[in-house]
Amino acid sequence: ITYTMSESVVVDKTLTSTWIGVDDNMNVVFDNDAMKAWFTEFGDKYDTVGTTRNLTTPTGKATTVTGGTYGWSIDEDTELVNLQNSIKNGEVVTREPAYYTGGAAKSHGEQDWGTTFIEVDLSTQHMWYLKDGSVAMETDVVTGVPVPERITPEGVYDILEMTRDEVLIGETDPSTGKPIYETPVNYWMRVTWTGIGFHDATWQAAFGGTRYKDGAGSHGCINMPLDQAAALFGMISVGTPVVIHY
């Protein structure tokens, strides 16, 4: 059985022989513990969710991105059963393992989000939408205030939902019993289920620079000019990868 990862991983008779034995009744059995240990190493090597990946921004800056919810995550329990069945059936096959989640690109390398994605540079307060490797739109933005409860999270994600004319509702203020904000926006593009996303911010007097830490920062969302939010909304779809880094 050959797994098509960043290189071919072959499960052959040399390996399978270490997993197969017989019980007291001379029935052939698998050593599940040994197989699980192998799959743990397999997953540790090829899973990319939350790992640190290298990338180069459209401006040529070399950087890294760590964390997030997007990438390859092998379903080791399911694939253990699949592999055992293949061995029992004497199969000679080439396939992908079972996944909890997968990247957009066929490559299992560092940039597993492919060549079409949204990129946000928190340090320069700028974002791009790249389509097939080329910049299709870009704009300055305002991101979250750099304190734990409001910072925009670094990592690789994807767009979870897209809606028009949304009212964004903040956490409840214990002293008043009301949300700390109720903000109507024209374009909402969700990145996390905890409330981070891209949206227009018509209340911002300007974008970019150090505004995010000089009193105009968001509660974690990526604030965009209205026309740019409209443009992005028309270009992307649910599932578009999002890369947020410094």
C-alpha positions, 0 to 999 in steps of 0.5 A: 500500500503506497500513500501519496504524501510529499513523497511516497510512503510504502507499507510493504511486507517488511513493515506488515510482518512486524504487525502480524502475529497469531493468538493462542488459537493460531488465528492471525491477528494484528498488533494494534498497538504497534500499528497505532504507534506507526500511525502516530509517527505518520501523522506527526510527520504529515499533519499540517494543522497548527504547524509552523509554515514558511512563506514569502509575501507578495512584497518579497518578505520571508516570514512564517505562520503558526497556528490556525485550523486549516490544513491536513489532519490524518484520521489515524483511527479510520486509516488503521482500519482501512490499512488492516483491510487492505492487508487482509485482502492482499491489495496493491494500491496507491491512495491518500489516507483518510483525513479529518481535514485536508488542504486545498493543494494536492501538495503536502508541503508547507504551502498546503493552502495552494495558490488561491488564498487571502493573506493578511500581514499584521505587522504591515496592516495590509492584505492581499487576495491572490488568485492562482498566485497573482495578486487580484486585490489588495488593501490596507486594513485595521486589525485587532488591538494587540492585547490578548482579548482583542488581538487578531489571531495568527494562523491558517484558516478558511472562510467559514461563511459569507453573509450580507447586511450582518449585525455583529454582536459582541460579548455581554457586558456583565455591568449592563447585561447588554452586548459591548457592541452591536455593529451593522456591516454590509459584508461579513466573511467569517474566519473563525466561529469565535467571531473573527472575520473580514468586514467593511468598517465605514467608521474607520477614518483611515486604514493601515499604519499603526491605527490598530494599536493607536486607539482604532483597533478592532475586537479581532476582526480585519476591518476593510474599506467598504469598496474593498470589502465588496470587491473581496466578497465578490471574488471569494467563496466559502472554503477560501484559505486565509493566511494571517501572519506577522 
